[in-house]
């Protein structure tokens, strides 16, 4: 068995590991190091923002910029007051500005700010003399502040690279210039390690919180979708019972109609047979389609679907549960399509259930208005009273009511009232049934 080799020498695992480490370093601190990455404004109001005056509250989103600017100002003052005085006032002010510049750069170019801090450390080390070398006090504080701010802006891996290169820089300066002045590299290594660990923990906690918040938003959207599908499934089940009843009646009447007429013509018998066959076929197809939305443990109700004629029983039940409710009927009561009757009953039932859950102790009123173009429903309750706490619901109520109203091409409004209560107003259009025109009898004009 022979092995074929290419012109390229196989790389050892150590070489590949070193290549990956260098590539990671290049990606974190070299590639796009001077890219413009402004600090985003704070969208959340914050815990203490509400205590600020109205003028300052408008600038609350810029508070992180103000905090970094304040840190830069303090670094400048500290550097001016701690740098050797033999340089003169103008030179000391210049050293303060040099120390503060990298801190301000973290607002727009975080990675470049760290490289600027490295250059600042070298410059101030050359001007600092023999004391506290290679990081004079002002340079020390500025460098730590820059690394913390960069870690908060980037990620913990960048913090690890910054600490490693900082240690390498201090070691190189100590070796090149000797140890005759003494070195504060150990102090820098220990202090920066603690600072970066704390900043990295804050960054990880912030990222975790943002991820949890995003996941909660996704979960809320999925929960709303599931609620909507569940309500549509419930409506589909109820409509199946309503439509199946009517189709069964049509099939039975079509089958029995020829026997009610003596010697019916063949054309009439064929027409009734066709009607019955179409009704049975439609009923079969309806059951097949609606069977998809039925859960495995769903059982069809034995009792007929409720209508507005059953409203008194519903009100009696909620009164027994402790809700004081009054009913008002206006207009000429008439029979409506069964789908409208069922939806109106369910809307009133759900609205009263919401009152029991969310406004314990309140009084409610139900108004049903029969008008020419349809039916109007209004359920209103007062504000909650007493010591009973509201109980949370499943979040399906308003969604289900809106689905039923939209299915019937109606209109619905729901919201708080001026006195702290809640109101649900619904209008369901019902097409006017035209009266059959009697045929003129013989002998009439």
HUFENSUL-V983216 format. One record per pair of residues at least 24 apart in sequence whose C-alpha atoms are under 10 Angstrom apart, sorted by the first residue. I is the first residue (numbers start at 1). J is the second residue. D is the distance in Angstrom with one decimal. If there is no record, write none. Layout:
i->I j->J d->D
i->I j->J d->D
This chain:
i->24 j->157 d->9.4
i->24 j->158 d->9.6
i->24 j->161 d->9.4
i->25 j->157 d->9.4
i->25 j->158 d->8.4
i->25 j->161 d->7.1
i->25 j->162 d->9.8
i->27 j->158 d->9.7
i->28 j->111 d->8.2
i->28 j->154 d->9.1
i->28 j->155 d->9.4
i->28 j->157 d->8.1
i->28 j->158 d->6.1
i->28 j->159 d->9.8
i->28 j->161 d->8.2
i->28 j->162 d->9.8
i->29 j->110 d->10.0
i->29 j->111 d->6.3
i->29 j->112 d->8.2
i->29 j->114 d->9.0
i->29 j->115 d->8.7
i->29 j->158 d->7.4
i->29 j->161 d->8.1
i->29 j->162 d->8.5
i->30 j->111 d->8.3
i->30 j->112 d->8.9
i->30 j->115 d->9.7
i->31 j->111 d->9.7
i->32 j->109 d->9.7
i->32 j->111 d->8.5
i->32 j->112 d->8.9
i->33 j->109 d->7.6
i->33 j->110 d->8.1
i->33 j->111 d->5.3
i->33 j->112 d->5.3
i->33 j->113 d->8.9
i->33 j->114 d->9.5
i->33 j->115 d->8.7
i->34 j->108 d->9.2
i->34 j->109 d->6.0
i->34 j->110 d->8.2
i->34 j->111 d->6.9
i->34 j->112 d->5.2
i->34 j->113 d->8.6
i->34 j->115 d->9.6
i->35 j->108 d->8.4
i->35 j->109 d->6.2
i->35 j->110 d->8.7
i->35 j->111 d->8.4
i->35 j->112 d->8.1
i->36 j->107 d->9.5
i->36 j->108 d->5.8
i->36 j->109 d->5.5
i->36 j->110 d->8.7
i->36 j->111 d->9.9
i->36 j->112 d->9.5
i->37 j->106 d->9.0
i->37 j->107 d->7.8
i->37 j->108 d->5.0
i->37 j->109 d->5.5
i->37 j->110 d->7.3
i->37 j->111 d->9.4
i->37 j->153 d->9.3
i->38 j->105 d->9.6
i->38 j->106 d->8.4
i->38 j->107 d->5.7
i->38 j->108 d->4.0
i->38 j->109 d->6.9
i->38 j->110 d->8.6
i->38 j->153 d->9.8
i->39 j->64 d->8.2
i->39 j->65 d->7.8
i->39 j->106 d->8.2
i->39 j->107 d->5.3
i->39 j->108 d->6.2
i->39 j->109 d->8.9
i->39 j->110 d->9.1
i->39 j->153 d->7.9
i->40 j->64 d->8.9
i->40 j->65 d->9.3
i->40 j->107 d->9.1
i->40 j->108 d->9.6
i->41 j->65 d->8.4
i->64 j->107 d->9.0
i->65 j->104 d->9.0
i->65 j->106 d->9.9
i->65 j->107 d->7.1
i->68 j->103 d->7.2
i->68 j->104 d->6.8
i->68 j->105 d->9.7
i->68 j->106 d->8.3
i->68 j->107 d->7.6
i->68 j->145 d->9.5
i->68 j->146 d->10.0
i->68 j->149 d->8.5
i->69 j->100 d->9.0
i->69 j->103 d->7.9
i->69 j->104 d->6.5
i->69 j->107 d->9.1
i->70 j->103 d->9.9
i->70 j->104 d->9.6
i->71 j->100 d->8.4
i->71 j->103 d->7.6
i->71 j->104 d->8.7
i->71 j->142 d->9.0
i->71 j->145 d->8.0
i->71 j->146 d->9.9
i->72 j->96 d->9.4
i->72 j->97 d->8.9
i->72 j->99 d->8.1
i->72 j->100 d->4.8
i->72 j->101 d->7.4
i->72 j->102 d->8.4
i->72 j->103 d->5.6
i->72 j->104 d->6.3
i->72 j->105 d->9.8
i->72 j->142 d->8.0
i->72 j->145 d->8.8
i->72 j->146 d->9.6
i->73 j->97 d->8.9
i->73 j->99 d->9.7
i->73 j->100 d->6.8
i->73 j->101 d->9.8
i->73 j->103 d->9.3
i->73 j->104 d->9.4
i->74 j->100 d->8.4
i->74 j->138 d->9.9
i->74 j->141 d->9.8
i->74 j->142 d->9.5
i->75 j->99 d->6.8
i->75 j->100 d->5.9
i->75 j->101 d->9.7
i->75 j->103 d->8.5
i->75 j->137 d->9.8
i->75 j->138 d->6.6
i->75 j->139 d->8.6
i->75 j->140 d->9.7
i->75 j->141 d->6.9
i->75 j->142 d->6.0
i->75 j->143 d->9.8
i->75 j->145 d->8.7
i->76 j->100 d->5.4
i->76 j->101 d->8.9
i->76 j->103 d->9.9
i->76 j->138 d->7.6
i->76 j->139 d->9.7
i->76 j->141 d->9.9
i->76 j->142 d->8.5
i->77 j->138 d->8.7
i->78 j->137 d->8.0
i->78 j->138 d->5.8
i->78 j->139 d->9.4
i->78 j->141 d->8.5
i->78 j->142 d->9.4
i->79 j->124 d->9.9
i->79 j->136 d->8.5
i->79 j->137 d->6.9
i->79 j->138 d->4.0
i->79 j->139 d->7.1
i->79 j->140 d->9.3
i->79 j->141 d->8.5
i->79 j->142 d->8.6
i->80 j->138 d->7.7
i->81 j->137 d->9.7
i->81 j->138 d->8.5
i->82 j->128 d->9.9
i->82 j->136 d->8.2
i->82 j->137 d->6.5
i->82 j->138 d->6.6
i->82 j->139 d->9.9
i->83 j->124 d->9.0
i->83 j->127 d->8.8
i->83 j->128 d->6.8
i->83 j->129 d->9.4
i->83 j->131 d->9.8
i->83 j->136 d->7.4
i->83 j->137 d->7.6
i->83 j->138 d->7.1
i->83 j->139 d->9.3
i->84 j->127 d->8.6
i->84 j->128 d->6.7
i->84 j->129 d->7.8
i->84 j->131 d->9.1
i->84 j->136 d->9.5
i->87 j->127 d->8.5
i->87 j->128 d->9.5
i->91 j->127 d->9.8
i->95 j->120 d->9.1
i->95 j->123 d->9.0
i->95 j->124 d->7.1
i->95 j->127 d->8.8
i->95 j->128 d->9.8
i->95 j->138 d->8.7
i->95 j->139 d->9.1
i->96 j->124 d->9.8
i->96 j->138 d->7.7
i->96 j->139 d->9.0
i->96 j->142 d->9.8
i->98 j->123 d->8.8
i->98 j->124 d->8.4
i->98 j->138 d->10.0
i->98 j->139 d->9.1
i->98 j->142 d->9.6
i->99 j->123 d->9.8
i->99 j->124 d->8.3
i->99 j->138 d->6.9
i->99 j->139 d->6.1
i->99 j->140 d->9.3
i->99 j->141 d->8.8
i->99 j->142 d->5.9
i->99 j->143 d->8.2
i->99 j->146 d->9.9
i->100 j->138 d->9.3
i->100 j->139 d->9.2
i->100 j->142 d->6.8
i->100 j->143 d->9.7
i->100 j->145 d->9.8
i->100 j->146 d->9.4
i->101 j->142 d->9.2
i->101 j->146 d->9.9
i->102 j->142 d->7.8
i->102 j->143 d->8.3
i->102 j->145 d->9.2
i->102 j->146 d->6.6
i->102 j->147 d->9.9
i->103 j->142 d->6.9
i->103 j->143 d->8.4
i->103 j->144 d->9.8
i->103 j->145 d->6.9
i->103 j->146 d->5.4
i->103 j->147 d->9.1
i->103 j->148 d->10.0
i->103 j->149 d->7.9
i->103 j->150 d->9.3
i->104 j->146 d->8.8
i->104 j->149 d->10.0
i->105 j->146 d->8.9
i->105 j->150 d->9.8
i->106 j->145 d->9.9
i->106 j->146 d->7.1
i->106 j->147 d->9.3
i->106 j->148 d->9.9
i->106 j->149 d->6.6
i->106 j->150 d->6.4
i->106 j->152 d->9.9
i->106 j->153 d->8.1
i->107 j->149 d->8.8
i->107 j->150 d->9.2
i->107 j->153 d->8.8
i->109 j->150 d->9.1
i->109 j->153 d->9.7
i->110 j->146 d->8.5
i->110 j->147 d->9.2
i->110 j->149 d->7.8
i->110 j->150 d->5.3
i->110 j->151 d->8.7
i->110 j->152 d->9.5
i->110 j->153 d->6.9
i->110 j->154 d->7.8
i->111 j->146 d->9.7
i->111 j->147 d->9.5
i->111 j->150 d->6.7
i->111 j->151 d->9.5
i->111 j->153 d->9.1
i->111 j->154 d->8.4
i->111 j->158 d->8.9
i->111 j->162 d->9.8
i->112 j->150 d->9.5
i->113 j->143 d->9.9
i->113 j->146 d->7.1
i->113 j->147 d->8.9
i->113 j->149 d->9.5
i->113 j->150 d->7.8
i->114 j->143 d->8.0
i->114 j->145 d->10.0
i->114 j->146 d->6.3
i->114 j->147 d->6.7
i->114 j->149 d->9.5
i->114 j->150 d->7.3
i->114 j->162 d->8.0
i->115 j->146 d->9.9
i->115 j->162 d->9.5
i->116 j->143 d->9.6
i->116 j->146 d->9.5
i->117 j->142 d->7.6
i->117 j->143 d->5.9
i->117 j->144 d->9.3
i->117 j->145 d->9.7
i->117 j->146 d->7.1
i->117 j->147 d->8.7
i->118 j->143 d->7.8
i->118 j->146 d->10.0
i->118 j->162 d->9.9
i->118 j->165 d->9.6
i->118 j->166 d->8.1
i->118 j->169 d->8.5
i->121 j->169 d->9.9
i->121 j->170 d->9.9
i->122 j->169 d->9.5
i->122 j->170 d->9.9
i->122 j->173 d->9.0
i->125 j->173 d->9.8
i->129 j->181 d->9.0
i->130 j->180 d->8.8
i->130 j->181 d->5.5
i->130 j->182 d->8.1
i->130 j->183 d->9.6
i->131 j->181 d->7.2
i->131 j->182 d->8.1
i->131 j->183 d->9.0
i->131 j->184 d->9.6
i->132 j->181 d->8.2
i->132 j->182 d->7.6
i->132 j->183 d->6.8
i->132 j->184 d->6.2
i->132 j->185 d->9.6
i->133 j->170 d->9.4
i->133 j->173 d->9.4
i->133 j->174 d->9.0
i->133 j->179 d->9.6
i->133 j->181 d->6.9
i->133 j->182 d->6.7
i->133 j->183 d->5.4
i->133 j->184 d->6.1
i->133 j->185 d->8.3
i->134 j->169 d->9.7
i->134 j->170 d->7.1
i->134 j->171 d->9.9
i->134 j->173 d->7.4
i->134 j->174 d->8.0
i->134 j->177 d->9.9
i->134 j->181 d->9.1
i->134 j->182 d->8.8
i->134 j->183 d->6.4
i->134 j->184 d->6.8
i->134 j->185 d->7.6
i->134 j->188 d->9.8
i->135 j->170 d->8.8
i->135 j->183 d->8.5
i->135 j->184 d->7.0
i->135 j->185 d->8.1
i->135 j->187 d->9.9
i->135 j->188 d->8.2
i->136 j->184 d->8.9
i->140 j->184 d->9.5
i->140 j->187 d->9.6
i->140 j->188 d->7.4
i->140 j->191 d->9.8
i->140 j->192 d->9.6
i->141 j->188 d->9.7
i->141 j->192 d->10.0
i->143 j->188 d->9.3
i->143 j->192 d->8.8
i->144 j->188 d->8.3
i->144 j->191 d->8.0
i->144 j->192 d->6.0
i->144 j->193 d->9.6
i->144 j->195 d->7.4
i->144 j->196 d->8.6
i->145 j->192 d->9.3
i->145 j->195 d->8.8
i->145 j->196 d->9.9
i->147 j->192 d->7.9
i->147 j->195 d->8.4
i->147 j->196 d->7.2
i->147 j->199 d->8.9
i->148 j->192 d->8.4
i->148 j->195 d->6.6
i->148 j->196 d->5.9
i->148 j->197 d->9.2
i->148 j->198 d->8.6
i->148 j->199 d->5.8
i->148 j->200 d->8.4
i->149 j->196 d->9.4
i->149 j->199 d->8.0
i->150 j->196 d->9.6
i->150 j->199 d->9.2
i->151 j->195 d->9.8
i->151 j->196 d->7.1
i->151 j->197 d->9.4
i->151 j->198 d->9.7
i->151 j->199 d->6.2
i->151 j->200 d->6.3
i->151 j->201 d->9.8
i->151 j->202 d->9.3
i->151 j->203 d->7.4
i->152 j->196 d->9.2
i->152 j->198 d->9.9
i->152 j->199 d->6.1
i->152 j->200 d->6.9
i->152 j->201 d->9.3
i->152 j->202 d->7.4
i->152 j->203 d->5.5
i->152 j->204 d->9.1
i->152 j->206 d->9.3
i->153 j->199 d->9.8
i->153 j->200 d->10.0
i->153 j->203 d->8.0
i->154 j->200 d->9.3
i->154 j->203 d->8.2
i->155 j->199 d->9.5
i->155 j->200 d->7.1
i->155 j->201 d->9.9
i->155 j->203 d->6.9
i->155 j->204 d->8.0
i->155 j->207 d->9.5
i->156 j->196 d->8.1
i->156 j->197 d->8.3
i->156 j->199 d->8.2
i->156 j->200 d->5.1
i->156 j->201 d->8.2
i->156 j->202 d->9.8
i->156 j->203 d->7.5
i->156 j->204 d->7.8
i->157 j->200 d->8.8
i->158 j->200 d->9.6
i->159 j->192 d->9.7
i->159 j->193 d->9.1
i->159 j->195 d->9.9
i->159 j->196 d->6.3
i->159 j->197 d->8.5
i->159 j->199 d->8.8
i->159 j->200 d->7.4
i->160 j->193 d->8.9
i->160 j->196 d->8.1
i->160 j->197 d->9.2
i->160 j->200 d->9.5
i->162 j->192 d->9.6
i->162 j->196 d->9.3
i->163 j->188 d->9.5
i->163 j->189 d->7.5
i->163 j->190 d->9.9
i->163 j->192 d->7.1
i->163 j->193 d->7.0
i->163 j->196 d->8.1
i->164 j->189 d->9.1
i->164 j->193 d->9.9
i->166 j->192 d->9.2
i->167 j->192 d->9.8
i->223 j->395 d->9.3
i->224 j->395 d->8.5
i->224 j->396 d->8.7
i->224 j->399 d->8.8
i->226 j->396 d->9.7
i->227 j->394 d->8.7
i->227 j->395 d->7.6
i->227 j->396 d->6.0
i->227 j->397 d->9.5
i->227 j->399 d->7.6
i->227 j->400 d->8.5
i->228 j->396 d->7.7
i->228 j->399 d->6.6
i->228 j->400 d->7.3
i->228 j->402 d->9.9
i->228 j->403 d->8.1
i->229 j->293 d->9.7
i->229 j->400 d->9.7
i->230 j->293 d->9.3
i->230 j->396 d->8.5
i->230 j->399 d->9.9
i->230 j->400 d->8.8
i->231 j->396 d->7.2
i->231 j->397 d->8.9
i->231 j->399 d->7.4
i->231 j->400 d->5.3
i->231 j->401 d->8.9
i->231 j->402 d->9.8
i->231 j->403 d->7.4
i->231 j->404 d->8.9
i->232 j->293 d->9.2
i->232 j->399 d->9.5
i->232 j->400 d->7.6
i->232 j->403 d->7.1
i->232 j->404 d->8.4
i->232 j->407 d->9.7
i->233 j->290 d->9.0
i->233 j->292 d->9.6
i->233 j->293 d->5.9
i->233 j->294 d->7.4
i->233 j->295 d->9.3
i->234 j->293 d->8.6
i->234 j->294 d->8.7
i->234 j->400 d->8.8
i->235 j->339 d->10.0
i->235 j->342 d->9.8
i->235 j->343 d->8.7
i->235 j->346 d->10.0
i->235 j->400 d->8.4
i->235 j->403 d->8.4
i->235 j->404 d->7.3
i->235 j->407 d->9.3
i->236 j->290 d->7.1
i->236 j->291 d->9.9
i->236 j->293 d->7.7
i->236 j->294 d->8.9
i->237 j->287 d->9.9
i->237 j->290 d->7.0
i->237 j->291 d->8.7
i->237 j->293 d->7.6
i->237 j->294 d->7.1
i->237 j->298 d->9.6
i->237 j->300 d->8.5
i->238 j->300 d->9.1
i->238 j->301 d->9.4
i->238 j->305 d->7.7
i->238 j->339 d->8.7
i->238 j->342 d->8.3
i->238 j->343 d->9.3
i->239 j->290 d->9.4
i->239 j->305 d->9.6
i->239 j->338 d->9.3
i->239 j->339 d->6.9
i->239 j->342 d->8.9
i->239 j->343 d->9.6
i->240 j->283 d->9.4
i->240 j->286 d->7.4
i->240 j->287 d->7.5
i->240 j->289 d->9.7
i->240 j->290 d->6.8
i->240 j->291 d->9.4
i->241 j->287 d->9.5
i->241 j->290 d->10.0
i->241 j->300 d->8.2
i->241 j->301 d->8.9
i->241 j->304 d->8.6
i->241 j->305 d->7.7
i->241 j->339 d->9.9
i->242 j->304 d->8.9
i->242 j->305 d->7.5
i->242 j->337 d->9.9
i->242 j->338 d->6.9
i->242 j->339 d->6.8
i->242 j->342 d->8.8
i->243 j->283 d->8.3
i->243 j->286 d->8.7
i->243 j->338 d->9.0
i->243 j->339 d->8.5
i->244 j->279 d->9.7
i->244 j->280 d->9.8
i->244 j->282 d->9.1
i->244 j->283 d->6.2
i->244 j->284 d->9.2
i->244 j->286 d->7.8
i->244 j->287 d->8.0
i->245 j->283 d->9.3
i->245 j->304 d->9.6
i->246 j->279 d->9.5
i->246 j->283 d->9.5
i->246 j->338 d->9.5
i->247 j->276 d->9.3
i->247 j->278 d->9.6
i->247 j->279 d->5.8
i->247 j->280 d->7.5
i->247 j->281 d->9.8
i->247 j->282 d->7.8
i->247 j->283 d->6.3
i->247 j->286 d->9.9
i->248 j->276 d->9.2
i->248 j->279 d->7.4
i->248 j->280 d->7.5
i->248 j->282 d->9.9
i->248 j->283 d->7.4
i->249 j->276 d->9.9
i->249 j->279 d->9.1
i->250 j->275 d->8.0
i->250 j->276 d->7.1
i->250 j->278 d->9.8
i->250 j->279 d->6.7
i->250 j->280 d->8.9
i->251 j->275 d->7.2
i->251 j->276 d->4.6
i->251 j->277 d->7.6
i->251 j->278 d->8.3
i->251 j->279 d->5.5
i->251 j->280 d->6.4
i->251 j->281 d->9.9
i->251 j->283 d->9.3
i->252 j->276 d->7.4
i->252 j->279 d->9.3
i->252 j->280 d->9.5
i->254 j->279 d->8.9
i->305 j->338 d->8.7
i->305 j->339 d->9.5
i->305 j->341 d->9.3
i->305 j->342 d->6.8
i->305 j->345 d->9.7
i->306 j->338 d->9.0
i->306 j->341 d->7.7
i->306 j->342 d->5.9
i->306 j->343 d->9.3
i->306 j->344 d->9.7
i->306 j->345 d->6.9
i->306 j->346 d->8.4
i->307 j->335 d->9.7
i->307 j->336 d->9.3
i->307 j->337 d->9.8
i->307 j->338 d->7.3
i->307 j->339 d->8.9
i->307 j->340 d->8.5
i->307 j->341 d->4.8
i->307 j->342 d->5.1
i->307 j->343 d->8.3
i->307 j->344 d->7.7
i->307 j->345 d->5.8
i->307 j->346 d->8.8
i->308 j->335 d->9.2
i->308 j->336 d->9.2
i->308 j->338 d->9.6
i->308 j->340 d->9.3
i->308 j->341 d->5.8
i->308 j->342 d->7.4
i->308 j->343 d->9.4
i->308 j->344 d->7.1
i->308 j->345 d->5.7
i->308 j->346 d->9.4
i->308 j->348 d->9.5
i->308 j->368 d->9.3
i->309 j->335 d->9.3
i->309 j->341 d->8.7
i->309 j->345 d->9.0
i->310 j->341 d->9.9
i->310 j->345 d->8.1
i->311 j->344 d->9.8
i->311 j->345 d->7.0
i->311 j->346 d->10.0
i->311 j->348 d->8.6
i->311 j->349 d->8.8
i->314 j->345 d->8.9
i->314 j->348 d->9.0
i->314 j->349 d->7.2
i->314 j->352 d->9.4
i->315 j->348 d->9.5
i->315 j->349 d->8.7
i->315 j->352 d->8.8
i->315 j->366 d->9.3
i->318 j->349 d->9.1
i->318 j->352 d->7.5
i->318 j->353 d->8.1
i->318 j->355 d->9.9
i->318 j->356 d->8.1
i->321 j->356 d->8.1
i->322 j->356 d->8.1
i->322 j->360 d->8.4
i->322 j->361 d->7.4
i->322 j->362 d->9.3
i->322 j->363 d->9.6
i->323 j->352 d->8.5
i->323 j->353 d->9.6
i->323 j->355 d->8.2
i->323 j->356 d->6.7
i->323 j->359 d->9.5
i->323 j->360 d->7.7
i->323 j->361 d->6.8
i->323 j->362 d->6.9
i->323 j->363 d->6.4
i->323 j->364 d->7.3
i->323 j->381 d->10.0
i->324 j->356 d->9.9
i->324 j->361 d->8.1
i->324 j->362 d->7.2
i->324 j->363 d->4.9
i->324 j->364 d->6.1
i->324 j->365 d->8.3
i->324 j->381 d->9.5
i->325 j->352 d->8.8
i->325 j->362 d->9.0
i->325 j->363 d->5.9
i->325 j->364 d->4.6
i->325 j->365 d->5.3
i->325 j->366 d->7.2
i->325 j->379 d->9.7
i->325 j->380 d->9.6
i->325 j->381 d->8.6
i->326 j->363 d->8.3
i->326 j->364 d->6.6
i->326 j->365 d->4.8
i->326 j->366 d->6.1
i->326 j->367 d->8.4
i->326 j->379 d->9.9
i->327 j->364 d->9.0
i->327 j->365 d->6.0
i->327 j->366 d->4.8
i->327 j->367 d->5.9
i->327 j->368 d->7.9
i->327 j->379 d->9.5
i->328 j->365 d->7.8
i->328 j->366 d->6.2
i->328 j->367 d->4.7
i->328 j->368 d->6.3
i->328 j->369 d->8.2
i->328 j->378 d->9.7
i->329 j->366 d->8.5
i->329 j->367 d->6.0
i->329 j->368 d->5.0
i->329 j->369 d->5.9
i->329 j->370 d->7.9
i->329 j->377 d->9.7
i->330 j->367 d->7.7
i->330 j->368 d->6.3
i->330 j->369 d->4.7
i->330 j->370 d->6.2
i->330 j->371 d->8.4
i->330 j->376 d->9.5
i->331 j->368 d->8.5
i->331 j->369 d->5.8
i->331 j->370 d->4.7
i->331 j->371 d->6.1
i->331 j->372 d->8.9
i->331 j->375 d->9.4
i->332 j->369 d->8.5
i->332 j->370 d->6.0
i->332 j->371 d->7.7
i->332 j->372 d->9.2
i->333 j->368 d->9.5
i->333 j->369 d->8.5
i->333 j->370 d->6.2
i->333 j->371 d->9.1
i->333 j->375 d->9.9
i->334 j->370 d->7.7
i->334 j->371 d->9.9
i->336 j->370 d->9.8
i->336 j->374 d->8.8
i->336 j->375 d->8.9
i->336 j->430 d->7.6
i->336 j->431 d->9.8
i->337 j->430 d->8.0
i->337 j->431 d->9.7
i->339 j->404 d->9.7
i->339 j->408 d->8.6
i->340 j->374 d->9.5
i->340 j->375 d->8.9
i->340 j->404 d->9.2
i->340 j->405 d->9.3
i->340 j->408 d->7.5
i->340 j->428 d->7.6
i->340 j->429 d->8.9
i->340 j->430 d->8.0
i->341 j->375 d->9.6
i->342 j->404 d->9.7
i->343 j->400 d->9.9
i->343 j->401 d->8.2
i->343 j->403 d->9.8
i->343 j->404 d->6.2
i->343 j->405 d->7.8
i->343 j->407 d->9.6
i->343 j->408 d->8.7
i->343 j->428 d->9.3
i->344 j->368 d->9.3
i->344 j->375 d->8.7
i->344 j->376 d->9.0
i->344 j->377 d->7.5
i->344 j->401 d->9.2
i->344 j->404 d->8.7
i->344 j->405 d->8.9
i->344 j->426 d->8.8
i->344 j->427 d->9.5
i->344 j->428 d->8.4
i->345 j->377 d->9.8
i->346 j->397 d->10.0
i->346 j->400 d->9.1
i->346 j->401 d->7.9
i->346 j->404 d->8.8
i->347 j->377 d->8.7
i->347 j->378 d->9.8
i->347 j->379 d->9.2
i->347 j->397 d->8.6
i->347 j->398 d->9.0
i->347 j->400 d->8.2
i->347 j->401 d->5.6
i->347 j->402 d->9.0
i->347 j->404 d->8.1
i->347 j->405 d->8.8
i->347 j->424 d->9.1
i->347 j->425 d->10.0
i->347 j->426 d->8.8
i->348 j->377 d->7.9
i->348 j->378 d->8.4
i->348 j->379 d->7.0
i->348 j->401 d->9.1
i->348 j->424 d->9.1
i->348 j->426 d->9.9
i->349 j->379 d->9.9
i->349 j->397 d->9.7
i->350 j->396 d->9.2
i->350 j->397 d->6.0
i->350 j->398 d->8.2
i->350 j->400 d->8.5
i->350 j->401 d->7.7
i->351 j->378 d->9.5
i->351 j->379 d->6.8
i->351 j->380 d->8.6
i->351 j->381 d->9.5
i->351 j->397 d->7.4
i->351 j->398 d->8.2
i->351 j->401 d->8.5
i->351 j->422 d->9.6
i->351 j->423 d->8.8
i->351 j->424 d->7.3
i->352 j->379 d->7.7
i->352 j->380 d->8.9
i->352 j->381 d->8.7
i->353 j->393 d->9.4
i->353 j->397 d->8.6
i->354 j->381 d->10.0
i->354 j->390 d->9.8
i->354 j->391 d->9.5
i->354 j->392 d->9.4
i->354 j->393 d->7.7
i->354 j->395 d->9.8
i->354 j->397 d->7.2
i->354 j->398 d->9.0
i->354 j->422 d->9.7
i->355 j->379 d->9.5
i->355 j->380 d->8.8
i->355 j->381 d->6.9
i->355 j->382 d->9.0
i->355 j->383 d->9.5
i->355 j->384 d->8.8
i->355 j->390 d->9.3
i->355 j->421 d->9.3
i->355 j->422 d->8.3
i->355 j->423 d->9.9
i->356 j->381 d->9.9
i->356 j->384 d->9.5
i->356 j->390 d->8.2
i->356 j->391 d->8.6
i->357 j->384 d->9.9
i->357 j->388 d->10.0
i->357 j->389 d->8.8
i->357 j->390 d->5.6
i->357 j->391 d->5.1
i->357 j->392 d->6.8
i->357 j->393 d->7.0
i->358 j->383 d->9.4
i->358 j->384 d->7.5
i->358 j->388 d->9.9
i->358 j->389 d->8.1
i->358 j->390 d->4.6
i->358 j->391 d->6.1
i->358 j->392 d->7.2
i->358 j->393 d->8.1
i->358 j->422 d->9.8
i->359 j->383 d->6.3
i->359 j->384 d->4.2
i->359 j->385 d->7.3
i->359 j->386 d->9.6
i->359 j->388 d->8.9
i->359 j->389 d->8.4
i->359 j->390 d->6.2
i->359 j->391 d->8.8
i->359 j->421 d->8.1
i->359 j->422 d->8.9
i->360 j->384 d->5.4
i->360 j->385 d->6.5
i->360 j->386 d->7.4
i->360 j->387 d->8.6
i->360 j->388 d->6.3
i->360 j->389 d->7.2
i->360 j->390 d->6.3
i->360 j->391 d->8.7
i->361 j->385 d->5.0
i->361 j->386 d->6.0
i->361 j->387 d->8.7
i->361 j->388 d->7.6
i->361 j->389 d->9.8
i->361 j->390 d->9.8
i->362 j->386 d->8.7
i->362 j->421 d->8.4
i->363 j->421 d->9.5
i->364 j->421 d->9.4
i->364 j->422 d->9.4
i->364 j->423 d->9.5
i->365 j->423 d->9.6
i->366 j->424 d->9.8
i->367 j->425 d->9.4
i->368 j->426 d->9.7
i->368 j->427 d->9.9
i->369 j->427 d->9.2
i->371 j->427 d->9.9
i->371 j->429 d->9.3
i->371 j->430 d->9.3
i->372 j->429 d->9.1
i->372 j->430 d->8.3
i->372 j->431 d->8.9
i->372 j->432 d->7.5
i->373 j->427 d->9.5
i->373 j->428 d->8.5
i->373 j->429 d->5.7
i->373 j->430 d->5.8
i->373 j->431 d->6.6
i->373 j->432 d->6.8
i->374 j->410 d->9.3
i->374 j->427 d->7.2
i->374 j->428 d->5.6
i->374 j->429 d->4.1
i->374 j->430 d->4.2
i->374 j->431 d->7.1
i->374 j->432 d->8.2
i->375 j->410 d->9.7
i->375 j->426 d->8.3
i->375 j->427 d->5.8
i->375 j->428 d->5.4
i->375 j->429 d->6.5
i->375 j->430 d->7.2
i->376 j->410 d->9.8
i->376 j->411 d->9.6
i->376 j->412 d->9.9
i->376 j->425 d->7.5
i->376 j->426 d->5.7
i->376 j->427 d->4.4
i->376 j->428 d->6.4
i->376 j->429 d->8.6
i->377 j->412 d->9.4
i->377 j->424 d->8.0
i->377 j->425 d->5.8
i->377 j->426 d->5.0
i->377 j->427 d->6.3
i->377 j->428 d->8.4
i->378 j->412 d->9.7
i->378 j->413 d->9.6
i->378 j->414 d->9.8
i->378 j->423 d->7.2
i->378 j->424 d->5.7
i->378 j->425 d->4.4
i->378 j->426 d->6.3
i->378 j->427 d->8.7
i->379 j->414 d->9.6
i->379 j->422 d->8.3
i->379 j->423 d->5.8
i->379 j->424 d->5.2
i->379 j->425 d->6.5
i->379 j->426 d->8.8
i->380 j->414 d->9.6
i->380 j->415 d->9.8
i->380 j->416 d->9.5
i->380 j->417 d->8.5
i->380 j->421 d->7.3
i->380 j->422 d->5.7
i->380 j->423 d->4.2
i->380 j->424 d->6.3
i->380 j->425 d->8.3
i->381 j->416 d->9.7
i->381 j->417 d->8.8
i->381 j->419 d->9.8
i->381 j->420 d->9.0
i->381 j->421 d->5.4
i->381 j->422 d->5.5
i->381 j->423 d->6.6
i->381 j->424 d->9.2
i->382 j->416 d->9.8
i->382 j->417 d->8.4
i->382 j->418 d->9.9
i->382 j->419 d->7.2
i->382 j->420 d->6.8
i->382 j->421 d->4.2
i->382 j->422 d->6.8
i->382 j->423 d->9.0
i->383 j->416 d->9.5
i->383 j->417 d->9.0
i->383 j->418 d->9.9
i->383 j->419 d->6.9
i->383 j->420 d->5.0
i->383 j->421 d->4.2
i->383 j->422 d->7.6
i->384 j->420 d->8.3
i->384 j->421 d->7.5
i->384 j->422 d->10.0
i->398 j->424 d->9.2
i->401 j->426 d->9.1
i->402 j->426 d->9.2
i->404 j->428 d->9.7
i->405 j->429 d->9.6
